[in-house]
């Protein structure tokens, strides 16, 4: 994967970072994604359905996540649930963001020791 391609997505917003982290573990539907983000952030990030699906659509359009074929499961109300998974590009972007944040934390810790 081209480093420039990956780095053009950085830095990620907190919402996008946590959505990608959730999908790094397993494919999920939108409802599961919202719950996962809320749980992993201890409630500091709560996404309304509109915000959640706007971010999912944007991530899908940019090639960071895919909608899984054959994963639409029917519900009693007749609507299907769509499942999403991280793409290779999405994983590369997530790894690059984790590395960027680790460098920031390391820098902050070294500065804190000097003061």
Helices and strands as residue ranges (DSSP letters): H 3-7, H 14-25, E 28-29, H 30-40, H 49-61, E 65-67, E 73-74, E 80-81, E 83-86, H 88-114
